[in-house]
Amino acid sequence: MIDFSKLRKSFGYALMGLSYSLKENQNIQIHIIIGILVLLLGIFFGLTRYELFAVGLLVVLVMSAEMINTAIEEVVDLLVNEHRLEAKIAKDVSAGMVLLVSIFAFIVGLFIFLPHILTVLHII
């Protein structure tokens, strides 16, 4: 049986985590601003609903990677007080994940946007 009290608390904790990320993490704030701009540009360039969905999905993917990176960094900082190679590796790898996802999102964004941009500029 579903315990709706526990479920409500779980959603509350998730919303607190999301709120913390949005308020305290500069990188997520930057990703949100860029994501909103990209979606507005998608509307301006007349992207199809599937293209807009893909762009929105990529924005959420990048933000999710950044949130995972933040969680890893916070746990490492909690557990390790001194400079240790393993802590550096964990933080660097999680930051690398964000970079990899961001590069992928950028490349996919180019594939989606470029034909629309070239059409508006009357190049194709």
Biopython code that builds the backbone (N, CA, C, O; Angstrom):
import numpy as np
from Bio.PDB.StructureBuilder import StructureBuilder

atoms = [
    (1, "MET", "N", (0.832, -1.182, 0.000)),
    (1, "MET", "CA", (0.000, 0.000, 0.000)),
    (1, "MET", "C", (0.879, 1.249, 0.000)),
    (1, "MET", "O", (1.929, 1.275, 0.641)),
    (2, "ILE", "N", (0.465, 2.234, -0.688)),
    (2, "ILE", "CA", (1.215, 3.483, -0.780)),
    (2, "ILE", "C", (0.966, 4.320, 0.467)),
    (2, "ILE", "O", (-0.177, 4.576, 0.848)),
    (3, "ASP", "N", (2.060, 4.741, 1.094)),
    (3, "ASP", "CA", (1.973, 5.640, 2.252)),
    (3, "ASP", "C", (2.090, 7.069, 1.724)),
    (3, "ASP", "O", (3.187, 7.564, 1.468)),
    (4, "PHE", "N", (0.944, 7.718, 1.568)),
    (4, "PHE", "CA", (0.923, 9.043, 0.967)),
    (4, "PHE", "C", (1.626, 10.087, 1.822)),
    (4, "PHE", "O", (2.112, 11.085, 1.291)),
    (5, "SER", "N", (1.690, 9.883, 3.107)),
    (5, "SER", "CA", (2.417, 10.796, 3.989)),
    (5, "SER", "C", (3.913, 10.759, 3.661)),
    (5, "SER", "O", (4.555, 11.801, 3.527)),
    (6, "LYS", "N", (4.461, 9.537, 3.534)),
    (6, "LYS", "CA", (5.877, 9.391, 3.174)),
    (6, "LYS", "C", (6.133, 9.928, 1.761)),
    (6, "LYS", "O", (7.149, 10.572, 1.505)),
    (7, "LEU", "N", (5.205, 9.654, 0.864)),
    (7, "LEU", "CA", (5.349, 10.119, -0.516)),
    (7, "LEU", "C", (5.383, 11.639, -0.579)),
    (7, "LEU", "O", (6.191, 12.219, -1.303)),
    (8, "ARG", "N", (4.495, 12.285, 0.188)),
    (8, "ARG", "CA", (4.460, 13.745, 0.231)),
    (8, "ARG", "C", (5.770, 14.298, 0.788)),
    (8, "ARG", "O", (6.300, 15.283, 0.275)),
    (9, "LYS", "N", (6.292, 13.656, 1.844)),
    (9, "LYS", "CA", (7.572, 14.077, 2.409)),
    (9, "LYS", "C", (8.696, 13.911, 1.397)),
    (9, "LYS", "O", (9.571, 14.771, 1.294)),
    (10, "SER", "N", (8.680, 12.805, 0.643)),
    (10, "SER", "CA", (9.711, 12.573, -0.372)),
    (10, "SER", "C", (9.698, 13.669, -1.429)),
    (10, "SER", "O", (10.749, 14.171, -1.828)),
    (11, "PHE", "N", (8.502, 14.034, -1.878)),
    (11, "PHE", "CA", (8.395, 15.125, -2.845)),
    (11, "PHE", "C", (8.872, 16.436, -2.237)),
    (11, "PHE", "O", (9.507, 17.244, -2.914)),
    (12, "GLY", "N", (8.570, 16.647, -0.966)),
    (12, "GLY", "CA", (9.040, 17.860, -0.281)),
    (12, "GLY", "C", (10.557, 17.934, -0.250)),
    (12, "GLY", "O", (11.139, 18.987, -0.512)),
    (13, "TYR", "N", (11.202, 16.806, 0.072)),
    (13, "TYR", "CA", (12.664, 16.776, 0.096)),
    (13, "TYR", "C", (13.238, 17.021, -1.300)),
    (13, "TYR", "O", (14.230, 17.732, -1.463)),
    (14, "ALA", "N", (12.598, 16.420, -2.298)),
    (14, "ALA", "CA", (13.063, 16.620, -3.680)),
    (14, "ALA", "C", (12.926, 18.085, -4.088)),
    (14, "ALA", "O", (13.814, 18.639, -4.736)),
    (15, "LEU", "N", (11.818, 18.706, -3.711)),
    (15, "LEU", "CA", (11.623, 20.123, -4.034)),
    (15, "LEU", "C", (12.626, 21.005, -3.297)),
    (15, "LEU", "O", (13.075, 22.017, -3.835)),
    (16, "MET", "N", (12.983, 20.621, -2.055)),
    (16, "MET", "CA", (13.998, 21.377, -1.323)),
    (16, "MET", "C", (15.354, 21.257, -2.021)),
    (16, "MET", "O", (16.096, 22.235, -2.110)),
    (17, "GLY", "N", (15.678, 20.058, -2.516)),
    (17, "GLY", "CA", (16.928, 19.870, -3.248)),
    (17, "GLY", "C", (16.961, 20.674, -4.534)),
    (17, "GLY", "O", (17.978, 21.276, -4.878)),
    (18, "LEU", "N", (15.842, 20.677, -5.241)),
    (18, "LEU", "CA", (15.749, 21.466, -6.471)),
    (18, "LEU", "C", (15.861, 22.950, -6.161)),
    (18, "LEU", "O", (16.558, 23.685, -6.860)),
    (19, "SER", "N", (15.179, 23.387, -5.118)),
    (19, "SER", "CA", (15.225, 24.788, -4.714)),
    (19, "SER", "C", (16.645, 25.200, -4.337)),
    (19, "SER", "O", (17.115, 26.263, -4.742)),
    (20, "TYR", "N", (17.326, 24.356, -3.559)),
    (20, "TYR", "CA", (18.712, 24.643, -3.183)),
    (20, "TYR", "C", (19.581, 24.783, -4.433)),
    (20, "TYR", "O", (20.379, 25.714, -4.549)),
    (21, "SER", "N", (19.413, 23.850, -5.359)),
    (21, "SER", "CA", (20.214, 23.884, -6.583)),
    (21, "SER", "C", (19.989, 25.173, -7.362)),
    (21, "SER", "O", (20.937, 25.790, -7.847)),
    (22, "LEU", "N", (18.732, 25.571, -7.475)),
    (22, "LEU", "CA", (18.405, 26.762, -8.252)),
    (22, "LEU", "C", (18.906, 28.041, -7.576)),
    (22, "LEU", "O", (19.318, 28.985, -8.251)),
    (23, "LYS", "N", (18.866, 28.066, -6.241)),
    (23, "LYS", "CA", (19.259, 29.279, -5.510)),
    (23, "LYS", "C", (20.761, 29.375, -5.295)),
    (23, "LYS", "O", (21.329, 30.464, -5.378)),
    (24, "GLU", "N", (21.405, 28.261, -5.022)),
    (24, "GLU", "CA", (22.782, 28.285, -4.554)),
    (24, "GLU", "C", (23.833, 27.906, -5.587)),
    (24, "GLU", "O", (25.014, 28.198, -5.396)),
    (25, "ASN", "N", (23.430, 27.260, -6.679)),
    (25, "ASN", "CA", (24.413, 26.776, -7.642)),
    (25, "ASN", "C", (24.469, 27.694, -8.851)),
    (25, "ASN", "O", (23.552, 27.716, -9.672)),
    (26, "GLN", "N", (25.548, 28.445, -8.949)),
    (26, "GLN", "CA", (25.718, 29.399, -10.044)),
    (26, "GLN", "C", (25.694, 28.711, -11.405)),
    (26, "GLN", "O", (25.128, 29.246, -12.359)),
    (27, "ASN", "N", (26.296, 27.542, -11.501)),
    (27, "ASN", "CA", (26.332, 26.851, -12.794)),
    (27, "ASN", "C", (24.944, 26.442, -13.256)),
    (27, "ASN", "O", (24.632, 26.534, -14.444)),
    (28, "ILE", "N", (24.105, 25.990, -12.326)),
    (28, "ILE", "CA", (22.735, 25.635, -12.710)),
    (28, "ILE", "C", (21.965, 26.884, -13.116)),
    (28, "ILE", "O", (21.162, 26.834, -14.047)),
    (29, "GLN", "N", (22.192, 27.988, -12.442)),
    (29, "GLN", "CA", (21.544, 29.243, -12.837)),
    (29, "GLN", "C", (21.942, 29.623, -14.252)),
    (29, "GLN", "O", (21.103, 30.065, -15.037)),
    (30, "ILE", "N", (23.220, 29.455, -14.583)),
    (30, "ILE", "CA", (23.690, 29.746, -15.940)),
    (30, "ILE", "C", (23.022, 28.803, -16.936)),
    (30, "ILE", "O", (22.578, 29.233, -18.000)),
    (31, "HIS", "N", (22.951, 27.511, -16.590)),
    (31, "HIS", "CA", (22.311, 26.534, -17.484)),
    (31, "HIS", "C", (20.839, 26.873, -17.700)),
    (31, "HIS", "O", (20.325, 26.709, -18.807)),
    (32, "ILE", "N", (20.161, 27.340, -16.667)),
    (32, "ILE", "CA", (18.747, 27.707, -16.804)),
    (32, "ILE", "C", (18.596, 28.895, -17.750)),
    (32, "ILE", "O", (17.731, 28.888, -18.627)),
    (33, "ILE", "N", (19.422, 29.898, -17.577)),
    (33, "ILE", "CA", (19.350, 31.082, -18.444)),
    (33, "ILE", "C", (19.609, 30.688, -19.892)),
    (33, "ILE", "O", (18.864, 31.077, -20.792)),
    (34, "ILE", "N", (20.663, 29.918, -20.111)),
    (34, "ILE", "CA", (20.976, 29.468, -21.475)),
    (34, "ILE", "C", (19.849, 28.597, -22.015)),
    (34, "ILE", "O", (19.451, 28.738, -23.172)),
    (35, "GLY", "N", (19.333, 27.695, -21.180)),
    (35, "GLY", "CA", (18.248, 26.817, -21.610)),
    (35, "GLY", "C", (17.010, 27.585, -22.029)),
    (35, "GLY", "O", (16.396, 27.273, -23.050)),
    (36, "ILE", "N", (16.641, 28.589, -21.245)),
    (36, "ILE", "CA", (15.475, 29.410, -21.596)),
    (36, "ILE", "C", (15.728, 30.155, -22.901)),
    (36, "ILE", "O", (14.850, 30.215, -23.762)),
    (37, "LEU", "N", (16.919, 30.721, -23.052)),
    (37, "LEU", "CA", (17.254, 31.425, -24.294)),
    (37, "LEU", "C", (17.203, 30.495, -25.502)),
    (37, "LEU", "O", (16.688, 30.863, -26.558)),
    (38, "VAL", "N", (17.739, 29.294, -25.338)),
    (38, "VAL", "CA", (17.741, 28.327, -26.439)),
    (38, "VAL", "C", (16.316, 27.929, -26.802)),
    (38, "VAL", "O", (15.980, 27.831, -27.982)),
    (39, "LEU", "N", (15.480, 27.699, -25.798)),
    (39, "LEU", "CA", (14.090, 27.348, -26.097)),
    (39, "LEU", "C", (13.354, 28.503, -26.774)),
    (39, "LEU", "O", (12.565, 28.281, -27.693)),
    (40, "LEU", "N", (13.606, 29.734, -26.325)),
    (40, "LEU", "CA", (12.994, 30.893, -26.991)),
    (40, "LEU", "C", (13.490, 31.026, -28.430)),
    (40, "LEU", "O", (12.714, 31.345, -29.331)),
    (41, "LEU", "N", (14.778, 30.782, -28.642)),
    (41, "LEU", "CA", (15.297, 30.799, -30.011)),
    (41, "LEU", "C", (14.664, 29.692, -30.848)),
    (41, "LEU", "O", (14.404, 29.869, -32.038)),
    (42, "GLY", "N", (14.423, 28.559, -30.216)),
    (42, "GLY", "CA", (13.765, 27.466, -30.924)),
    (42, "GLY", "C", (12.374, 27.854, -31.385)),
    (42, "GLY", "O", (11.963, 27.510, -32.493)),
    (43, "ILE", "N", (11.651, 28.566, -30.541)),
    (43, "ILE", "CA", (10.325, 29.046, -30.925)),
    (43, "ILE", "C", (10.453, 30.077, -32.042)),
    (43, "ILE", "O", (9.685, 30.053, -33.004)),
    (44, "PHE", "N", (11.426, 30.985, -31.914)),
    (44, "PHE", "CA", (11.640, 32.015, -32.935)),
    (44, "PHE", "C", (11.963, 31.396, -34.299)),
    (44, "PHE", "O", (11.442, 31.834, -35.325)),
    (45, "PHE", "N", (12.824, 30.375, -34.300)),
    (45, "PHE", "CA", (13.223, 29.744, -35.564)),
    (45, "PHE", "C", (12.216, 28.721, -36.067)),
    (45, "PHE", "O", (12.423, 28.122, -37.122)),
    (46, "GLY", "N", (11.143, 28.514, -35.342)),
    (46, "GLY", "CA", (10.083, 27.625, -35.803)),
    (46, "GLY", "C", (10.425, 26.148, -35.703)),
    (46, "GLY", "O", (10.045, 25.370, -36.578)),
    (47, "LEU", "N", (11.132, 25.745, -34.659)),
    (47, "LEU", "CA", (11.414, 24.337, -34.465)),
    (47, "LEU", "C", (10.104, 23.574, -34.306)),
    (47, "LEU", "O", (9.126, 24.095, -33.768)),
    (48, "THR", "N", (10.102, 22.338, -34.780)),
    (48, "THR", "CA", (8.912, 21.504, -34.609)),
    (48, "THR", "C", (8.761, 21.164, -33.131)),
    (48, "THR", "O", (9.684, 21.362, -32.341)),
    (49, "ARG", "N", (7.608, 20.657, -32.770)),
    (49, "ARG", "CA", (7.404, 20.304, -31.362)),
    (49, "ARG", "C", (8.360, 19.195, -30.930)),
    (49, "ARG", "O", (8.766, 19.152, -29.769)),
    (50, "TYR", "N", (8.726, 18.298, -31.848)),
    (50, "TYR", "CA", (9.668, 17.237, -31.511)),
    (50, "TYR", "C", (11.075, 17.799, -31.310)),
    (50, "TYR", "O", (11.808, 17.360, -30.423)),
    (51, "GLU", "N", (11.440, 18.765, -32.134)),
    (51, "GLU", "CA", (12.740, 19.416, -31.970)),
    (51, "GLU", "C", (12.794, 20.198, -30.660)),
    (51, "GLU", "O", (13.796, 20.157, -29.945)),
    (52, "LEU", "N", (11.706, 20.912, -30.349)),
    (52, "LEU", "CA", (11.642, 21.641, -29.074)),
    (52, "LEU", "C", (11.698, 20.675, -27.893)),
    (52, "LEU", "O", (12.339, 20.957, -26.881)),
    (53, "PHE", "N", (11.028, 19.543, -28.030)),
    (53, "PHE", "CA", (11.082, 18.529, -26.980)),
    (53, "PHE", "C", (12.512, 18.035, -26.795)),
    (53, "PHE", "O", (12.980, 17.900, -25.664)),
    (54, "ALA", "N", (13.210, 17.763, -27.898)),
    (54, "ALA", "CA", (14.595, 17.297, -27.825)),
    (54, "ALA", "C", (15.484, 18.350, -27.171)),
    (54, "ALA", "O", (16.326, 18.019, -26.336)),
    (55, "VAL", "N", (15.304, 19.605, -27.542)),
    (55, "VAL", "CA", (16.094, 20.685, -26.945)),
    (55, "VAL", "C", (15.787, 20.785, -25.445)),
    (55, "VAL", "O", (16.703, 20.911, -24.632)),
    (56, "GLY", "N", (14.519, 20.731, -25.084)),
    (56, "GLY", "CA", (14.141, 20.762, -23.673)),
    (56, "GLY", "C", (14.724, 19.590, -22.901)),
    (56, "GLY", "O", (15.177, 19.749, -21.768)),
    (57, "LEU", "N", (14.713, 18.424, -23.510)),
    (57, "LEU", "CA", (15.291, 17.235, -22.893)),
    (57, "LEU", "C", (16.790, 17.417, -22.655)),
    (57, "LEU", "O", (17.312, 17.030, -21.610)),
    (58, "LEU", "N", (17.472, 18.008, -23.630)),
    (58, "LEU", "CA", (18.904, 18.257, -23.479)),
    (58, "LEU", "C", (19.185, 19.267, -22.364)),
    (58, "LEU", "O", (20.148, 19.118, -21.613)),
    (59, "VAL", "N", (18.347, 20.282, -22.264)),
    (59, "VAL", "CA", (18.505, 21.278, -21.195)),
    (59, "VAL", "C", (18.367, 20.593, -19.836)),
    (59, "VAL", "O", (19.172, 20.831, -18.935)),
    (60, "VAL", "N", (17.359, 19.753, -19.689)),
    (60, "VAL", "CA", (17.154, 19.036, -18.426)),
    (60, "VAL", "C", (18.306, 18.067, -18.171)),
    (60, "VAL", "O", (18.728, 17.899, -17.027)),
    (61, "LEU", "N", (18.812, 17.433, -19.214)),
    (61, "LEU", "CA", (19.942, 16.509, -19.063)),
    (61, "LEU", "C", (21.184, 17.227, -18.540)),
    (61, "LEU", "O", (21.856, 16.727, -17.638)),
    (62, "VAL", "N", (21.487, 18.387, -19.097)),
    (62, "VAL", "CA", (22.647, 19.159, -18.644)),
    (62, "VAL", "C", (22.452, 19.614, -17.202)),
    (62, "VAL", "O", (23.376, 19.531, -16.393)),
    (63, "MET", "N", (21.252, 20.096, -16.877)),
    (63, "MET", "CA", (20.988, 20.538, -15.506)),
    (63, "MET", "C", (21.070, 19.369, -14.529)),
    (63, "MET", "O", (21.569, 19.523, -13.414)),
    (64, "SER", "N", (20.584, 18.205, -14.944)),
    (64, "SER", "CA", (20.651, 17.023, -14.082)),
    (64, "SER", "C", (22.096, 16.607, -13.841)),
    (64, "SER", "O", (22.465, 16.254, -12.721)),
    (65, "ALA", "N", (22.906, 16.647, -14.881)),
    (65, "ALA", "CA", (24.326, 16.314, -14.721)),
    (65, "ALA", "C", (24.987, 17.293, -13.751)),
    (65, "ALA", "O", (25.811, 16.897, -12.926)),
    (66, "GLU", "N", (24.628, 18.557, -13.852)),
    (66, "GLU", "CA", (25.190, 19.566, -12.940)),
    (66, "GLU", "C", (24.743, 19.308, -11.506)),
    (66, "GLU", "O", (25.524, 19.493, -10.573)),
    (67, "MET", "N", (23.507, 18.887, -11.322)),
    (67, "MET", "CA", (23.027, 18.581, -9.978)),
    (67, "MET", "C", (23.736, 17.351, -9.403)),
    (67, "MET", "O", (24.065, 17.331, -8.217)),
    (68, "ILE", "N", (23.972, 16.334, -10.223)),
    (68, "ILE", "CA", (24.723, 15.160, -9.772)),
    (68, "ILE", "C", (26.140, 15.580, -9.402)),
    (68, "ILE", "O", (26.673, 15.143, -8.383)),
    (69, "ASN", "N", (26.746, 16.422, -10.224)),
    (69, "ASN", "CA", (28.089, 16.925, -9.943)),
    (69, "ASN", "C", (28.119, 17.654, -8.599)),
    (69, "ASN", "O", (29.036, 17.452, -7.803)),
    (70, "THR", "N", (27.138, 18.484, -8.351)),
    (70, "THR", "CA", (27.066, 19.224, -7.091)),
    (70, "THR", "C", (26.931, 18.263, -5.912)),
    (70, "THR", "O", (27.597, 18.430, -4.890)),
    (71, "ALA", "N", (26.071, 17.259, -6.059)),
    (71, "ALA", "CA", (25.879, 16.292, -4.978)),
    (71, "ALA", "C", (27.185, 15.549, -4.686)),
    (71, "ALA", "O", (27.546, 15.361, -3.524)),
    (72, "ILE", "N", (27.883, 15.133, -5.723)),
    (72, "ILE", "CA", (29.165, 14.430, -5.534)),
    (72, "ILE", "C", (30.170, 15.340, -4.842)),
    (72, "ILE", "O", (30.848, 14.918, -3.905)),
    (73, "GLU", "N", (30.271, 16.581, -5.297)),
    (73, "GLU", "CA", (31.214, 17.513, -4.681)),
    (73, "GLU", "C", (30.886, 17.752, -3.206)),
    (73, "GLU", "O", (31.793, 17.806, -2.376)),
    (74, "GLU", "N", (29.612, 17.895, -2.876)),
    (74, "GLU", "CA", (29.212, 18.131, -1.484)),
    (74, "GLU", "C", (29.546, 16.924, -0.606)),
    (74, "GLU", "O", (30.027, 17.089, 0.515)),
    (75, "VAL", "N", (29.294, 15.713, -1.108)),
    (75, "VAL", "CA", (29.602, 14.514, -0.327)),
    (75, "VAL", "C", (31.104, 14.368, -0.134)),
    (75, "VAL", "O", (31.563, 14.031, 0.957)),
    (76, "VAL", "N", (31.868, 14.620, -1.190)),
    (76, "VAL", "CA", (33.327, 14.540, -1.068)),
    (76, "VAL", "C", (33.815, 15.555, -0.050)),
    (76, "VAL", "O", (34.657, 15.228, 0.786)),
    (77, "ASP", "N", (33.307, 16.776, -0.099)),
    (77, "ASP", "CA", (33.715, 17.797, 0.870)),
    (77, "ASP", "C", (33.336, 17.402, 2.302)),
    (77, "ASP", "O", (34.063, 17.704, 3.248)),
    (78, "LEU", "N", (32.199, 16.729, 2.451)),
    (78, "LEU", "CA", (31.761, 16.278, 3.767)),
    (78, "LEU", "C", (32.685, 15.192, 4.327)),
    (78, "LEU", "O", (33.003, 15.186, 5.516)),
    (79, "LEU", "N", (33.106, 14.282, 3.458)),
    (79, "LEU", "CA", (33.872, 13.117, 3.911)),
    (79, "LEU", "C", (35.376, 13.345, 3.983)),
    (79, "LEU", "O", (36.070, 12.676, 4.749)),
    (80, "VAL", "N", (35.880, 14.283, 3.192)),
    (80, "VAL", "CA", (37.329, 14.471, 3.099)),
    (80, "VAL", "C", (37.678, 15.899, 3.488)),
    (80, "VAL", "O", (37.270, 16.851, 2.823)),
    (81, "ASN", "N", (38.433, 16.040, 4.569)),
    (81, "ASN", "CA", (38.806, 17.369, 5.040)),
    (81, "ASN", "C", (40.128, 17.854, 4.459)),
    (81, "ASN", "O", (40.347, 19.058, 4.323)),
    (82, "GLU", "N", (41.002, 16.926, 4.119)),
    (82, "GLU", "CA", (42.304, 17.316, 3.592)),
    (82, "GLU", "C", (42.331, 17.081, 2.078)),
    (82, "GLU", "O", (41.448, 16.428, 1.522)),
    (83, "HIS", "N", (43.347, 17.620, 1.432)),
    (83, "HIS", "CA", (43.499, 17.416, -0.016)),
    (83, "HIS", "C", (43.966, 15.987, -0.253)),
    (83, "HIS", "O", (45.028, 15.580, 0.217)),
    (84, "ARG", "N", (43.163, 15.241, -0.983)),
    (84, "ARG", "CA", (43.509, 13.862, -1.323)),
    (84, "ARG", "C", (43.296, 13.668, -2.797)),
    (84, "ARG", "O", (42.377, 14.235, -3.387)),
    (85, "LEU", "N", (44.152, 12.860, -3.394)),
    (85, "LEU", "CA", (44.068, 12.602, -4.827)),
    (85, "LEU", "C", (42.724, 11.980, -5.187)),
    (85, "LEU", "O", (42.133, 12.346, -6.203)),
    (86, "GLU", "N", (42.229, 11.049, -4.376)),
    (86, "GLU", "CA", (40.953, 10.388, -4.673)),
    (86, "GLU", "C", (39.791, 11.380, -4.676)),
    (86, "GLU", "O", (38.887, 11.278, -5.505)),
    (87, "ALA", "N", (39.815, 12.326, -3.760)),
    (87, "ALA", "CA", (38.760, 13.346, -3.714)),
    (87, "ALA", "C", (38.827, 14.216, -4.961)),
    (87, "ALA", "O", (37.799, 14.540, -5.557)),
    (88, "LYS", "N", (40.033, 14.592, -5.352)),
    (88, "LYS", "CA", (40.211, 15.403, -6.568)),
    (88, "LYS", "C", (39.704, 14.650, -7.792)),
    (88, "LYS", "O", (39.027, 15.222, -8.646)),
    (89, "ILE", "N", (40.037, 13.360, -7.872)),
    (89, "ILE", "CA", (39.601, 12.556, -9.019)),
    (89, "ILE", "C", (38.076, 12.486, -9.066)),
    (89, "ILE", "O", (37.484, 12.660, -10.132)),
    (90, "ALA", "N", (37.431, 12.234, -7.922)),
    (90, "ALA", "CA", (35.964, 12.153, -7.890)),
    (90, "ALA", "C", (35.340, 13.458, -8.365)),
    (90, "ALA", "O", (34.399, 13.449, -9.158)),
    (91, "LYS", "N", (35.864, 14.576, -7.883)),
    (91, "LYS", "CA", (35.318, 15.885, -8.279)),
    (91, "LYS", "C", (35.602, 16.186, -9.743)),
    (91, "LYS", "O", (34.735, 16.696, -10.452)),
    (92, "ASP", "N", (36.816, 15.872, -10.204)),
    (92, "ASP", "CA", (37.166, 16.140, -11.598)),
    (92, "ASP", "C", (36.363, 15.279, -12.562)),
    (92, "ASP", "O", (35.942, 15.750, -13.619)),
    (93, "VAL", "N", (36.148, 14.012, -12.197)),
    (93, "VAL", "CA", (35.372, 13.125, -13.067)),
    (93, "VAL", "C", (33.921, 13.591, -13.144)),
    (93, "VAL", "O", (33.323, 13.573, -14.221)),
    (94, "SER", "N", (33.350, 14.008, -12.018)),
    (94, "SER", "CA", (31.964, 14.468, -12.056)),
    (94, "SER", "C", (31.839, 15.779, -12.833)),
    (94, "SER", "O", (30.841, 15.999, -13.519)),
    (95, "ALA", "N", (32.838, 16.645, -12.731)),
    (95, "ALA", "CA", (32.827, 17.873, -13.536)),
    (95, "ALA", "C", (33.003, 17.524, -15.017)),
    (95, "ALA", "O", (32.409, 18.158, -15.888)),
    (96, "GLY", "N", (33.826, 16.506, -15.288)),
    (96, "GLY", "CA", (34.004, 16.050, -16.670)),
    (96, "GLY", "C", (32.707, 15.521, -17.260)),
    (96, "GLY", "O", (32.452, 15.684, -18.453)),
    (97, "MET", "N", (31.876, 14.878, -16.415)),
    (97, "MET", "CA", (30.573, 14.396, -16.869)),
    (97, "MET", "C", (29.720, 15.561, -17.354)),
    (97, "MET", "O", (29.075, 15.475, -18.400)),
    (98, "VAL", "N", (29.720, 16.641, -16.597)),
    (98, "VAL", "CA", (28.929, 17.817, -16.983)),
    (98, "VAL", "C", (29.452, 18.373, -18.307)),
    (98, "VAL", "O", (28.669, 18.728, -19.188)),
    (99, "LEU", "N", (30.766, 18.447, -18.441)),
    (99, "LEU", "CA", (31.355, 18.950, -19.684)),
    (99, "LEU", "C", (30.972, 18.067, -20.863)),
    (99, "LEU", "O", (30.602, 18.574, -21.922)),
    (100, "LEU", "N", (31.057, 16.747, -20.690)),
    (100, "LEU", "CA", (30.718, 15.817, -21.765)),
    (100, "LEU", "C", (29.257, 15.958, -22.183)),
    (100, "LEU", "O", (28.954, 16.011, -23.375)),
    (101, "VAL", "N", (28.357, 16.018, -21.215)),
    (101, "VAL", "CA", (26.932, 16.167, -21.518)),
    (101, "VAL", "C", (26.671, 17.514, -22.191)),
    (101, "VAL", "O", (25.858, 17.605, -23.111)),
    (102, "SER", "N", (27.361, 18.559, -21.729)),
    (102, "SER", "CA", (27.179, 19.894, -22.324)),
    (102, "SER", "C", (27.664, 19.932, -23.769)),
    (102, "SER", "O", (27.011, 20.525, -24.627)),
    (103, "ILE", "N", (28.796, 19.307, -24.039)),
    (103, "ILE", "CA", (29.308, 19.259, -25.415)),
    (103, "ILE", "C", (28.345, 18.486, -26.301)),
    (103, "ILE", "O", (28.056, 18.903, -27.423)),
    (104, "PHE", "N", (27.848, 17.358, -25.800)),
    (104, "PHE", "CA", (26.874, 16.576, -26.563)),
    (104, "PHE", "C", (25.627, 17.403, -26.852)),
    (104, "PHE", "O", (25.124, 17.398, -27.975)),
    (105, "ALA", "N", (25.129, 18.112, -25.846)),
    (105, "ALA", "CA", (23.933, 18.938, -26.029)),
    (105, "ALA", "C", (24.186, 20.025, -27.071)),
    (105, "ALA", "O", (23.316, 20.318, -27.891)),
    (106, "PHE", "N", (25.366, 20.617, -27.037)),
    (106, "PHE", "CA", (25.713, 21.655, -28.002)),
    (106, "PHE", "C", (25.730, 21.093, -29.428)),
    (106, "PHE", "O", (25.194, 21.710, -30.348)),
    (107, "ILE", "N", (26.342, 19.931, -29.602)),
    (107, "ILE", "CA", (26.435, 19.322, -30.938)),
    (107, "ILE", "C", (25.050, 18.958, -31.463)),
    (107, "ILE", "O", (24.731, 19.230, -32.620)),
    (108, "VAL", "N", (24.230, 18.344, -30.613)),
    (108, "VAL", "CA", (22.866, 18.001, -31.034)),
    (108, "VAL", "C", (22.088, 19.279, -31.338)),
    (108, "VAL", "O", (21.329, 19.335, -32.305)),
    (109, "GLY", "N", (22.282, 20.309, -30.505)),
    (109, "GLY", "CA", (21.637, 21.594, -30.757)),
    (109, "GLY", "C", (22.016, 22.171, -32.110)),
    (109, "GLY", "O", (21.169, 22.725, -32.810)),
    (110, "LEU", "N", (23.286, 22.044, -32.481)),
    (110, "LEU", "CA", (23.711, 22.507, -33.811)),
    (110, "LEU", "C", (22.972, 21.773, -34.923)),
    (110, "LEU", "O", (22.504, 22.385, -35.883)),
    (111, "PHE", "N", (22.872, 20.439, -34.781)),
    (111, "PHE", "CA", (22.163, 19.651, -35.798)),
    (111, "PHE", "C", (20.702, 20.074, -35.906)),
    (111, "PHE", "O", (20.136, 20.089, -36.999)),
    (112, "ILE", "N", (20.098, 20.414, -34.785)),
    (112, "ILE", "CA", (18.687, 20.811, -34.796)),
    (112, "ILE", "C", (18.520, 22.232, -35.325)),
    (112, "ILE", "O", (17.645, 22.484, -36.154)),
    (113, "PHE", "N", (19.345, 23.161, -34.857)),
    (113, "PHE", "CA", (19.159, 24.575, -35.176)),
    (113, "PHE", "C", (19.707, 24.984, -36.536)),
    (113, "PHE", "O", (19.120, 25.836, -37.204)),
    (114, "LEU", "N", (20.811, 24.396, -36.953)),
    (114, "LEU", "CA", (21.501, 24.877, -38.158)),
    (114, "LEU", "C", (20.606, 24.944, -39.397)),
    (114, "LEU", "O", (20.616, 25.969, -40.078)),
    (115, "PRO", "N", (19.832, 23.903, -39.722)),
    (115, "PRO", "CA", (18.964, 24.019, -40.907)),
    (115, "PRO", "C", (17.972, 25.168, -40.797)),
    (115, "PRO", "O", (17.690, 25.832, -41.795)),
    (116, "HIS", "N", (17.438, 25.414, -39.608)),
    (116, "HIS", "CA", (16.475, 26.505, -39.408)),
    (116, "HIS", "C", (17.154, 27.870, -39.548)),
    (116, "HIS", "O", (16.598, 28.796, -40.139)),
    (117, "ILE", "N", (18.349, 27.975, -39.001)),
    (117, "ILE", "CA", (19.089, 29.238, -39.100)),
    (117, "ILE", "C", (19.442, 29.538, -40.544)),
    (117, "ILE", "O", (19.292, 30.668, -41.008)),
    (118, "LEU", "N", (19.914, 28.516, -41.257)),
    (118, "LEU", "CA", (20.277, 28.722, -42.660)),
    (118, "LEU", "C", (19.062, 29.067, -43.519)),
    (118, "LEU", "O", (19.172, 29.833, -44.477)),
    (119, "THR", "N", (17.921, 28.508, -43.180)),
    (119, "THR", "CA", (16.692, 28.825, -43.919)),
    (119, "THR", "C", (16.295, 30.279, -43.673)),
    (119, "THR", "O", (15.940, 30.992, -44.612)),
    (120, "VAL", "N", (16.352, 30.718, -42.429)),
    (120, "VAL", "CA", (16.001, 32.108, -42.104)),
    (120, "VAL", "C", (16.963, 33.086, -42.784)),
    (120, "VAL", "O", (16.558, 34.165, -43.218)),
    (121, "LEU", "N", (18.220, 32.704, -42.872)),
    (121, "LEU", "CA", (19.223, 33.563, -43.524)),
    (121, "LEU", "C", (19.203, 33.410, -45.050)),
    (121, "LEU", "O", (19.982, 34.055, -45.751)),
    (122, "HIS", "N", (18.310, 32.555, -45.557)),
    (122, "HIS", "CA", (18.140, 32.305, -46.996)),
    (122, "HIS", "C", (19.426, 31.763, -47.627)),
    (122, "HIS", "O", (19.747, 32.073, -48.775)),
    (123, "ILE", "N", (20.153, 30.950, -46.858)),
    (123, "ILE", "CA", (21.371, 30.327, -47.395)),
    (123, "ILE", "C", (21.034, 28.994, -48.029)),
    (123, "ILE", "O", (21.720, 28.558, -48.953)),
    (124, "ILE", "N", (19.980, 28.336, -47.545)),
    (124, "ILE", "CA", (19.561, 27.074, -48.198)),
    (124, "ILE", "C", (18.112, 27.167, -48.581)),
    (124, "ILE", "O", (17.559, 26.220, -49.141)),
]
sb = StructureBuilder()
sb.init_structure("model")
sb.init_model(0)
sb.init_chain("A")
sb.init_seg("    ")
for serial, (resi, resn, name, xyz) in enumerate(atoms, 1):
    if name == "N":
        sb.init_residue(resn, " ", resi, " ")
    sb.init_atom(name, np.array(xyz, "f"), 0.0, 1.0, " ", f" {name:<3s}", serial, name[0])
structure = sb.get_structure()
